Amino acid sequence: MAKNNQNNRNRNNDGNMTVEEAGGKAGQATSANHDREFYEEIGRKGGEARARKRNNN
């Protein structure tokens, strides 16, 4: 029953999925298609970009 209530909260009044639910599904699909190296690489790139931004300000 709790899962059913969660599904109801994730639906708009028109029955379409919310942005949050769509993002979750996209994350699951990405996880199924990529390995640990993929996440390490995007994490490294994000850290480098953040460091550049911090050094420029």
C-alpha positions, 0 to 999 in steps of 0.5 A, a space after each residue: 500500500 505504501 508503494 501505491 501511495 508513493 506512485 500516486 504522489 509521483 503522478 500529476 493530476 493528468 496521470 503523466 509522470 512528474 519531472 522527479 519520476 522521469 529523472 529517476 527513470 533516466 538515472 536508472 537507465 543511465 546506471 544500467 548502461 554505464 559502469 563505474 568508470 563513467 561515473 568516475 570520469 564525470 565526477 572528475 570533470 565536474 570537480 575540475 570545472 568547479 575548481 576552475 570556477 573557484 580559481 577564476 572568482 
